[in-house]
């Protein structure tokens, strides 16, 4: 099976509340299973990752 490009950005830090990676938005389980996902599931997850990262950006502490 050919390797599928990963959305990893080499940040690998996790949000304490929801356990999403701050770099790519995936959970540890999603990172582990990335290569085994079907193209349909991978595409669906990529769409969800964009939403997660937008949500994480919105919850960052605002400067006072």
mmCIF file of the N, C-alpha and C atoms, coordinates in Angstrom:
data_MODEL
# 
_entry.id   MODEL 
# 
loop_
_atom_site.group_PDB 
_atom_site.id 
_atom_site.type_symbol 
_atom_site.label_atom_id 
_atom_site.label_alt_id 
_atom_site.label_comp_id 
_atom_site.label_asym_id 
_atom_site.label_entity_id 
_atom_site.label_seq_id 
_atom_site.pdbx_PDB_ins_code 
_atom_site.Cartn_x 
_atom_site.Cartn_y 
_atom_site.Cartn_z 
_atom_site.occupancy 
_atom_site.B_iso_or_equiv 
_atom_site.pdbx_formal_charge 
_atom_site.auth_seq_id 
_atom_site.auth_comp_id 
_atom_site.auth_asym_id 
_atom_site.auth_atom_id 
_atom_site.pdbx_PDB_model_num 
ATOM 1   N N  . UNK A 1 1  ? 0.847   -1.172 0.000  1.00 0.00 ? 1  UNK A N  1 
ATOM 2   C CA . UNK A 1 1  ? 0.000   0.000  0.000  1.00 0.00 ? 1  UNK A CA 1 
ATOM 3   C C  . UNK A 1 1  ? 0.897   1.241  0.000  1.00 0.00 ? 1  UNK A C  1 
ATOM 4   N N  . UNK A 1 2  ? 0.698   2.180  -0.928 1.00 0.00 ? 2  UNK A N  1 
ATOM 5   C CA . UNK A 1 2  ? 1.530   3.385  -0.978 1.00 0.00 ? 2  UNK A CA 1 
ATOM 6   C C  . UNK A 1 2  ? 1.245   4.294  0.215  1.00 0.00 ? 2  UNK A C  1 
ATOM 7   N N  . UNK A 1 3  ? 2.276   5.017  0.627  1.00 0.00 ? 3  UNK A N  1 
ATOM 8   C CA . UNK A 1 3  ? 2.123   5.964  1.743  1.00 0.00 ? 3  UNK A CA 1 
ATOM 9   C C  . UNK A 1 3  ? 1.292   7.156  1.294  1.00 0.00 ? 3  UNK A C  1 
ATOM 10  N N  . UNK A 1 4  ? 0.408   7.582  2.162  1.00 0.00 ? 4  UNK A N  1 
ATOM 11  C CA . UNK A 1 4  ? -0.454  8.728  1.895  1.00 0.00 ? 4  UNK A CA 1 
ATOM 12  C C  . UNK A 1 4  ? 0.130   9.924  2.643  1.00 0.00 ? 4  UNK A C  1 
ATOM 13  N N  . UNK A 1 5  ? 0.245   11.075 1.999  1.00 0.00 ? 5  UNK A N  1 
ATOM 14  C CA . UNK A 1 5  ? 0.777   12.247 2.690  1.00 0.00 ? 5  UNK A CA 1 
ATOM 15  C C  . UNK A 1 5  ? -0.037  12.561 3.950  1.00 0.00 ? 5  UNK A C  1 
ATOM 16  N N  . UNK A 1 6  ? 0.665   12.849 4.996  1.00 0.00 ? 6  UNK A N  1 
ATOM 17  C CA . UNK A 1 6  ? 0.046   13.131 6.285  1.00 0.00 ? 6  UNK A CA 1 
ATOM 18  C C  . UNK A 1 6  ? -0.156  14.638 6.464  1.00 0.00 ? 6  UNK A C  1 
ATOM 19  N N  . UNK A 1 7  ? -1.190  15.034 7.205  1.00 0.00 ? 7  UNK A N  1 
ATOM 20  C CA . UNK A 1 7  ? -1.382  16.457 7.490  1.00 0.00 ? 7  UNK A CA 1 
ATOM 21  C C  . UNK A 1 7  ? -0.475  16.953 8.629  1.00 0.00 ? 7  UNK A C  1 
ATOM 22  N N  . UNK A 1 8  ? 0.417   16.114 9.112  1.00 0.00 ? 8  UNK A N  1 
ATOM 23  C CA . UNK A 1 8  ? 1.290   16.466 10.230 1.00 0.00 ? 8  UNK A CA 1 
ATOM 24  C C  . UNK A 1 8  ? 2.132   17.701 9.903  1.00 0.00 ? 8  UNK A C  1 
ATOM 25  N N  . UNK A 1 9  ? 2.255   18.590 10.894 1.00 0.00 ? 9  UNK A N  1 
ATOM 26  C CA . UNK A 1 9  ? 3.063   19.801 10.737 1.00 0.00 ? 9  UNK A CA 1 
ATOM 27  C C  . UNK A 1 9  ? 4.264   19.800 11.689 1.00 0.00 ? 9  UNK A C  1 
ATOM 28  N N  . UNK A 1 10 ? 4.526   18.667 12.307 1.00 0.00 ? 10 UNK A N  1 
ATOM 29  C CA . UNK A 1 10 ? 5.636   18.497 13.252 1.00 0.00 ? 10 UNK A CA 1 
ATOM 30  C C  . UNK A 1 10 ? 5.524   19.370 14.488 1.00 0.00 ? 10 UNK A C  1 
ATOM 31  N N  . UNK A 1 11 ? 4.315   19.706 14.901 1.00 0.00 ? 11 UNK A N  1 
ATOM 32  C CA . UNK A 1 11 ? 4.114   20.462 16.136 1.00 0.00 ? 11 UNK A CA 1 
ATOM 33  C C  . UNK A 1 11 ? 3.934   19.491 17.300 1.00 0.00 ? 11 UNK A C  1 
ATOM 34  N N  . UNK A 1 12 ? 3.037   18.550 17.183 1.00 0.00 ? 12 UNK A N  1 
ATOM 35  C CA . UNK A 1 12 ? 2.830   17.461 18.147 1.00 0.00 ? 12 UNK A CA 1 
ATOM 36  C C  . UNK A 1 12 ? 2.679   17.938 19.591 1.00 0.00 ? 12 UNK A C  1 
ATOM 37  N N  . UNK A 1 13 ? 1.850   18.932 19.784 1.00 0.00 ? 13 UNK A N  1 
ATOM 38  C CA . UNK A 1 13 ? 1.427   19.363 21.116 1.00 0.00 ? 13 UNK A CA 1 
ATOM 39  C C  . UNK A 1 13 ? -0.087  19.248 21.123 1.00 0.00 ? 13 UNK A C  1 
ATOM 40  N N  . UNK A 1 14 ? -0.638  18.864 22.276 1.00 0.00 ? 14 UNK A N  1 
ATOM 41  C CA . UNK A 1 14 ? -2.061  18.562 22.321 1.00 0.00 ? 14 UNK A CA 1 
ATOM 42  C C  . UNK A 1 14 ? -2.827  19.521 23.220 1.00 0.00 ? 14 UNK A C  1 
ATOM 43  N N  . UNK A 1 15 ? -4.005  19.906 22.759 1.00 0.00 ? 15 UNK A N  1 
ATOM 44  C CA . UNK A 1 15 ? -4.911  20.725 23.542 1.00 0.00 ? 15 UNK A CA 1 
ATOM 45  C C  . UNK A 1 15 ? -5.397  19.883 24.722 1.00 0.00 ? 15 UNK A C  1 
ATOM 46  N N  . UNK A 1 16 ? -5.309  20.402 25.914 1.00 0.00 ? 16 UNK A N  1 
ATOM 47  C CA . UNK A 1 16 ? -5.661  19.647 27.118 1.00 0.00 ? 16 UNK A CA 1 
ATOM 48  C C  . UNK A 1 16 ? -7.148  19.301 27.179 1.00 0.00 ? 16 UNK A C  1 
ATOM 49  N N  . UNK A 1 17 ? -7.995  20.139 26.629 1.00 0.00 ? 17 UNK A N  1 
ATOM 50  C CA . UNK A 1 17 ? -9.438  19.924 26.741 1.00 0.00 ? 17 UNK A CA 1 
ATOM 51  C C  . UNK A 1 17 ? -9.934  18.807 25.834 1.00 0.00 ? 17 UNK A C  1 
ATOM 52  N N  . UNK A 1 18 ? -9.548  18.833 24.578 1.00 0.00 ? 18 UNK A N  1 
ATOM 53  C CA . UNK A 1 18 ? -10.121 17.867 23.634 1.00 0.00 ? 18 UNK A CA 1 
ATOM 54  C C  . UNK A 1 18 ? -9.107  16.905 23.032 1.00 0.00 ? 18 UNK A C  1 
ATOM 55  N N  . UNK A 1 19 ? -7.834  17.046 23.395 1.00 0.00 ? 19 UNK A N  1 
ATOM 56  C CA . UNK A 1 19 ? -6.757  16.161 22.941 1.00 0.00 ? 19 UNK A CA 1 
ATOM 57  C C  . UNK A 1 19 ? -6.512  16.199 21.434 1.00 0.00 ? 19 UNK A C  1 
ATOM 58  N N  . UNK A 1 20 ? -6.772  17.347 20.816 1.00 0.00 ? 20 UNK A N  1 
ATOM 59  C CA . UNK A 1 20 ? -6.443  17.544 19.404 1.00 0.00 ? 20 UNK A CA 1 
ATOM 60  C C  . UNK A 1 20 ? -5.027  18.080 19.314 1.00 0.00 ? 20 UNK A C  1 
ATOM 61  N N  . UNK A 1 21 ? -4.285  17.619 18.328 1.00 0.00 ? 21 UNK A N  1 
ATOM 62  C CA . UNK A 1 21 ? -2.946  18.144 18.086 1.00 0.00 ? 21 UNK A CA 1 
ATOM 63  C C  . UNK A 1 21 ? -3.076  19.605 17.651 1.00 0.00 ? 21 UNK A C  1 
ATOM 64  N N  . UNK A 1 22 ? -2.257  20.472 18.233 1.00 0.00 ? 22 UNK A N  1 
ATOM 65  C CA . UNK A 1 22 ? -2.320  21.891 17.889 1.00 0.00 ? 22 UNK A CA 1 
ATOM 66  C C  . UNK A 1 22 ? -1.782  22.168 16.488 1.00 0.00 ? 22 UNK A C  1 
ATOM 67  N N  . UNK A 1 23 ? -1.025  21.232 15.922 1.00 0.00 ? 23 UNK A N  1 
ATOM 68  C CA . UNK A 1 23 ? -0.471  21.422 14.587 1.00 0.00 ? 23 UNK A CA 1 
ATOM 69  C C  . UNK A 1 23 ? -1.388  20.944 13.478 1.00 0.00 ? 23 UNK A C  1 
ATOM 70  N N  . UNK A 1 24 ? -1.932  19.724 13.636 1.00 0.00 ? 24 UNK A N  1 
ATOM 71  C CA . UNK A 1 24 ? -2.735  19.154 12.547 1.00 0.00 ? 24 UNK A CA 1 
ATOM 72  C C  . UNK A 1 24 ? -4.201  18.935 12.908 1.00 0.00 ? 24 UNK A C  1 
ATOM 73  N N  . UNK A 1 25 ? -4.534  18.977 14.195 1.00 0.00 ? 25 UNK A N  1 
ATOM 74  C CA . UNK A 1 25 ? -5.926  18.817 14.609 1.00 0.00 ? 25 UNK A CA 1 
ATOM 75  C C  . UNK A 1 25 ? -6.362  17.394 14.882 1.00 0.00 ? 25 UNK A C  1 
ATOM 76  N N  . UNK A 1 26 ? -5.478  16.427 14.639 1.00 0.00 ? 26 UNK A N  1 
ATOM 77  C CA . UNK A 1 26 ? -5.868  15.030 14.836 1.00 0.00 ? 26 UNK A CA 1 
ATOM 78  C C  . UNK A 1 26 ? -5.678  14.596 16.291 1.00 0.00 ? 26 UNK A C  1 
ATOM 79  N N  . UNK A 1 27 ? -6.412  13.548 16.664 1.00 0.00 ? 27 UNK A N  1 
ATOM 80  C CA . UNK A 1 27 ? -6.203  12.915 17.963 1.00 0.00 ? 27 UNK A CA 1 
ATOM 81  C C  . UNK A 1 27 ? -5.079  11.898 17.804 1.00 0.00 ? 27 UNK A C  1 
ATOM 82  N N  . UNK A 1 28 ? -4.576  11.387 18.911 1.00 0.00 ? 28 UNK A N  1 
ATOM 83  C CA . UNK A 1 28 ? -3.517  10.369 18.835 1.00 0.00 ? 28 UNK A CA 1 
ATOM 84  C C  . UNK A 1 28 ? -3.992  9.133  18.062 1.00 0.00 ? 28 UNK A C  1 
ATOM 85  N N  . UNK A 1 29 ? -5.236  8.713  18.296 1.00 0.00 ? 29 UNK A N  1 
ATOM 86  C CA . UNK A 1 29 ? -5.777  7.554  17.578 1.00 0.00 ? 29 UNK A CA 1 
ATOM 87  C C  . UNK A 1 29 ? -5.868  7.814  16.078 1.00 0.00 ? 29 UNK A C  1 
ATOM 88  N N  . UNK A 1 30 ? -6.273  9.013  15.697 1.00 0.00 ? 30 UNK A N  1 
ATOM 89  C CA . UNK A 1 30 ? -6.363  9.347  14.268 1.00 0.00 ? 30 UNK A CA 1 
ATOM 90  C C  . UNK A 1 30 ? -4.976  9.370  13.636 1.00 0.00 ? 30 UNK A C  1 
ATOM 91  N N  . UNK A 1 31 ? -3.987  9.816  14.372 1.00 0.00 ? 31 UNK A N  1 
ATOM 92  C CA . UNK A 1 31 ? -2.616  9.820  13.855 1.00 0.00 ? 31 UNK A CA 1 
ATOM 93  C C  . UNK A 1 31 ? -2.143  8.387  13.631 1.00 0.00 ? 31 UNK A C  1 
ATOM 94  N N  . UNK A 1 32 ? -2.428  7.513  14.586 1.00 0.00 ? 32 UNK A N  1 
ATOM 95  C CA . UNK A 1 32 ? -2.004  6.102  14.483 1.00 0.00 ? 32 UNK A CA 1 
ATOM 96  C C  . UNK A 1 32 ? -2.648  5.393  13.296 1.00 0.00 ? 32 UNK A C  1 
ATOM 97  N N  . UNK A 1 33 ? -3.908  5.718  13.001 1.00 0.00 ? 33 UNK A N  1 
ATOM 98  C CA . UNK A 1 33 ? -4.637  4.983  11.970 1.00 0.00 ? 33 UNK A CA 1 
ATOM 99  C C  . UNK A 1 33 ? -4.644  5.671  10.606 1.00 0.00 ? 33 UNK A C  1 
ATOM 100 N N  . UNK A 1 34 ? -3.978  6.812  10.477 1.00 0.00 ? 34 UNK A N  1 
ATOM 101 C CA . UNK A 1 34 ? -4.019  7.609  9.246  1.00 0.00 ? 34 UNK A CA 1 
ATOM 102 C C  . UNK A 1 34 ? -3.747  6.782  7.994  1.00 0.00 ? 34 UNK A C  1 
ATOM 103 N N  . UNK A 1 35 ? -2.691  6.007  7.974  1.00 0.00 ? 35 UNK A N  1 
ATOM 104 C CA . UNK A 1 35 ? -2.311  5.247  6.776  1.00 0.00 ? 35 UNK A CA 1 
ATOM 105 C C  . UNK A 1 35 ? -3.318  4.151  6.422  1.00 0.00 ? 35 UNK A C  1 
ATOM 106 N N  . UNK A 1 36 ? -4.123  3.728  7.384  1.00 0.00 ? 36 UNK A N  1 
ATOM 107 C CA . UNK A 1 36 ? -5.088  2.652  7.151  1.00 0.00 ? 36 UNK A CA 1 
ATOM 108 C C  . UNK A 1 36 ? -6.462  3.150  6.713  1.00 0.00 ? 36 UNK A C  1 
ATOM 109 N N  . UNK A 1 37 ? -6.681  4.456  6.778  1.00 0.00 ? 37 UNK A N  1 
ATOM 110 C CA . UNK A 1 37 ? -7.987  5.002  6.411  1.00 0.00 ? 37 UNK A CA 1 
ATOM 111 C C  . UNK A 1 37 ? -8.241  4.880  4.913  1.00 0.00 ? 37 UNK A C  1 
ATOM 112 N N  . UNK A 1 38 ? -9.495  4.685  4.565  1.00 0.00 ? 38 UNK A N  1 
ATOM 113 C CA . UNK A 1 38 ? -9.869  4.675  3.155  1.00 0.00 ? 38 UNK A CA 1 
ATOM 114 C C  . UNK A 1 38 ? -9.795  6.111  2.638  1.00 0.00 ? 38 UNK A C  1 
ATOM 115 N N  . UNK A 1 39 ? -9.679  6.300  1.324  1.00 0.00 ? 39 UNK A N  1 
ATOM 116 C CA . UNK A 1 39 ? -9.652  7.664  0.796  1.00 0.00 ? 39 UNK A CA 1 
ATOM 117 C C  . UNK A 1 39 ? -10.871 8.489  1.217  1.00 0.00 ? 39 UNK A C  1 
ATOM 118 N N  . UNK A 1 40 ? -12.038 7.866  1.260  1.00 0.00 ? 40 UNK A N  1 
ATOM 119 C CA . UNK A 1 40 ? -13.251 8.575  1.673  1.00 0.00 ? 40 UNK A CA 1 
ATOM 120 C C  . UNK A 1 40 ? -13.125 9.054  3.109  1.00 0.00 ? 40 UNK A C  1 
ATOM 121 N N  . UNK A 1 41 ? -12.705 8.177  4.031  1.00 0.00 ? 41 UNK A N  1 
ATOM 122 C CA . UNK A 1 41 ? -12.564 8.533  5.452  1.00 0.00 ? 41 UNK A CA 1 
ATOM 123 C C  . UNK A 1 41 ? -11.480 9.589  5.649  1.00 0.00 ? 41 UNK A C  1 
ATOM 124 N N  . UNK A 1 42 ? -10.403 9.480  4.887  1.00 0.00 ? 42 UNK A N  1 
ATOM 125 C CA . UNK A 1 42 ? -9.309  10.449 4.990  1.00 0.00 ? 42 UNK A CA 1 
ATOM 126 C C  . UNK A 1 42 ? -9.785  11.844 4.567  1.00 0.00 ? 42 UNK A C  1 
ATOM 127 N N  . UNK A 1 43 ? -10.532 11.904 3.473  1.00 0.00 ? 43 UNK A N  1 
ATOM 128 C CA . UNK A 1 43 ? -11.059 13.183 2.991  1.00 0.00 ? 43 UNK A CA 1 
ATOM 129 C C  . UNK A 1 43 ? -12.022 13.783 4.012  1.00 0.00 ? 43 UNK A C  1 
ATOM 130 N N  . UNK A 1 44 ? -12.883 12.958 4.577  1.00 0.00 ? 44 UNK A N  1 
ATOM 131 C CA . UNK A 1 44 ? -13.823 13.436 5.594  1.00 0.00 ? 44 UNK A CA 1 
ATOM 132 C C  . UNK A 1 44 ? -13.067 13.962 6.816  1.00 0.00 ? 44 UNK A C  1 
ATOM 133 N N  . UNK A 1 45 ? -12.030 13.262 7.233  1.00 0.00 ? 45 UNK A N  1 
ATOM 134 C CA . UNK A 1 45 ? -11.244 13.699 8.382  1.00 0.00 ? 45 UNK A CA 1 
ATOM 135 C C  . UNK A 1 45 ? -10.507 14.996 8.065  1.00 0.00 ? 45 UNK A C  1 
ATOM 136 N N  . UNK A 1 46 ? -9.983  15.132 6.868  1.00 0.00 ? 46 UNK A N  1 
ATOM 137 C CA . UNK A 1 46 ? -9.283  16.368 6.496  1.00 0.00 ? 46 UNK A CA 1 
ATOM 138 C C  . UNK A 1 46 ? -10.220 17.574 6.594  1.00 0.00 ? 46 UNK A C  1 
ATOM 139 N N  . UNK A 1 47 ? -11.467 17.408 6.186  1.00 0.00 ? 47 UNK A N  1 
ATOM 140 C CA . UNK A 1 47 ? -12.450 18.497 6.316  1.00 0.00 ? 47 UNK A CA 1 
ATOM 141 C C  . UNK A 1 47 ? -12.685 18.832 7.783  1.00 0.00 ? 47 UNK A C  1 
ATOM 142 N N  . UNK A 1 48 ? -12.799 17.793 8.602  1.00 0.00 ? 48 UNK A N  1 
ATOM 143 C CA . UNK A 1 48 ? -13.014 17.989 10.037 1.00 0.00 ? 48 UNK A CA 1 
ATOM 144 C C  . UNK A 1 48 ? -11.798 18.660 10.678 1.00 0.00 ? 48 UNK A C  1 
ATOM 145 N N  . UNK A 1 49 ? -10.605 18.328 10.224 1.00 0.00 ? 49 UNK A N  1 
ATOM 146 C CA . UNK A 1 49 ? -9.396  18.922 10.794 1.00 0.00 ? 49 UNK A CA 1 
ATOM 147 C C  . UNK A 1 49 ? -9.383  20.427 10.601 1.00 0.00 ? 49 UNK A C  1 
ATOM 148 N N  . UNK A 1 50 ? -9.832  20.896 9.455  1.00 0.00 ? 50 UNK A N  1 
ATOM 149 C CA . UNK A 1 50 ? -9.897  22.340 9.209  1.00 0.00 ? 50 UNK A CA 1 
ATOM 150 C C  . UNK A 1 50 ? -10.819 23.015 10.219 1.00 0.00 ? 50 UNK A C  1 
ATOM 151 N N  . UNK A 1 51 ? -11.959 22.383 10.492 1.00 0.00 ? 51 UNK A N  1 
ATOM 152 C CA . UNK A 1 51 ? -12.902 22.934 11.477 1.00 0.00 ? 51 UNK A CA 1 
ATOM 153 C C  . UNK A 1 51 ? -12.283 22.941 12.878 1.00 0.00 ? 51 UNK A C  1 
ATOM 154 N N  . UNK A 1 52 ? -11.605 21.855 13.213 1.00 0.00 ? 52 UNK A N  1 
ATOM 155 C CA . UNK A 1 52 ? -10.972 21.765 14.535 1.00 0.00 ? 52 UNK A CA 1 
ATOM 156 C C  . UNK A 1 52 ? -9.908  22.834 14.712 1.00 0.00 ? 52 UNK A C  1 
ATOM 157 N N  . UNK A 1 53 ? -9.060  22.999 13.711 1.00 0.00 ? 53 UNK A N  1 
ATOM 158 C CA . UNK A 1 53 ? -7.990  23.995 13.825 1.00 0.00 ? 53 UNK A CA 1 
ATOM 159 C C  . UNK A 1 53 ? -8.561  25.403 13.915 1.00 0.00 ? 53 UNK A C  1 
ATOM 160 N N  . UNK A 1 54 ? -9.631  25.671 13.174 1.00 0.00 ? 54 UNK A N  1 
ATOM 161 C CA . UNK A 1 54 ? -10.297 26.979 13.287 1.00 0.00 ? 54 UNK A CA 1 
ATOM 162 C C  . UNK A 1 54 ? -10.836 27.167 14.700 1.00 0.00 ? 54 UNK A C  1 
ATOM 163 N N  . UNK A 1 55 ? -11.393 26.126 15.251 1.00 0.00 ? 55 UNK A N  1 
ATOM 164 C CA . UNK A 1 55 ? -11.931 26.194 16.611 1.00 0.00 ? 55 UNK A CA 1 
ATOM 165 C C  . UNK A 1 55 ? -10.811 26.405 17.630 1.00 0.00 ? 55 UNK A C  1 
ATOM 166 N N  . UNK A 1 56 ? -9.692  25.708 17.445 1.00 0.00 ? 56 UNK A N  1 
ATOM 167 C CA . UNK A 1 56 ? -8.550  25.904 18.340 1.00 0.00 ? 56 UNK A CA 1 
ATOM 168 C C  . UNK A 1 56 ? -8.026  27.331 18.245 1.00 0.00 ? 56 UNK A C  1 
ATOM 169 N N  . UNK A 1 57 ? -7.965  27.888 17.039 1.00 0.00 ? 57 UNK A N  1 
ATOM 170 C CA . UNK A 1 57 ? -7.509  29.271 16.860 1.00 0.00 ? 57 UNK A CA 1 
ATOM 171 C C  . UNK A 1 57 ? -8.436  30.239 17.596 1.00 0.00 ? 57 UNK A C  1 
ATOM 172 N N  . UNK A 1 58 ? -9.704  29.941 17.619 1.00 0.00 ? 58 UNK A N  1 
ATOM 173 C CA . UNK A 1 58 ? -10.666 30.807 18.282 1.00 0.00 ? 58 UNK A CA 1 
ATOM 174 C C  . UNK A 1 58 ? -10.616 30.731 19.801 1.00 0.00 ? 58 UNK A C  1 
ATOM 175 N N  . UNK A 1 59 ? -10.023 29.676 20.354 1.00 0.00 ? 59 UNK A N  1 
ATOM 176 C CA . UNK A 1 59 ? -9.967  29.519 21.805 1.00 0.00 ? 59 UNK A CA 1 
ATOM 177 C C  . UNK A 1 59 ? -8.636  29.930 22.401 1.00 0.00 ? 59 UNK A C  1 
ATOM 178 N N  . UNK A 1 60 ? -7.689  30.357 21.565 1.00 0.00 ? 60 UNK A N  1 
ATOM 179 C CA . UNK A 1 60 ? -6.398  30.811 22.100 1.00 0.00 ? 60 UNK A CA 1 
ATOM 180 C C  . UNK A 1 60 ? -6.613  32.070 22.932 1.00 0.00 ? 60 UNK A C  1 
ATOM 181 N N  . UNK A 1 61 ? -5.778  32.208 23.917 1.00 0.00 ? 61 UNK A N  1 
ATOM 182 C CA . UNK A 1 61 ? -5.886  33.379 24.797 1.00 0.00 ? 61 UNK A CA 1 
ATOM 183 C C  . UNK A 1 61 ? -5.676  34.661 24.005 1.00 0.00 ? 61 UNK A C  1 
ATOM 184 N N  . UNK A 1 62 ? -6.520  35.602 24.235 1.00 0.00 ? 62 UNK A N  1 
ATOM 185 C CA . UNK A 1 62 ? -6.434  36.898 23.560 1.00 0.00 ? 62 UNK A CA 1 
ATOM 186 C C  . UNK A 1 62 ? -5.541  37.832 24.376 1.00 0.00 ? 62 UNK A C  1 
ATOM 187 N N  . UNK A 1 63 ? -4.685  38.602 23.719 1.00 0.00 ? 63 UNK A N  1 
ATOM 188 C CA . UNK A 1 63 ? -3.872  39.575 24.472 1.00 0.00 ? 63 UNK A CA 1 
ATOM 189 C C  . UNK A 1 63 ? -4.764  40.628 25.123 1.00 0.00 ? 63 UNK A C  1 
ATOM 190 N N  . UNK A 1 64 ? -4.359  41.098 26.288 1.00 0.00 ? 64 UNK A N  1 
ATOM 191 C CA . UNK A 1 64 ? -5.162  42.102 27.008 1.00 0.00 ? 64 UNK A CA 1 
ATOM 192 C C  . UNK A 1 64 ? -4.703  43.486 26.702 1.00 0.00 ? 64 UNK A C  1 
# 
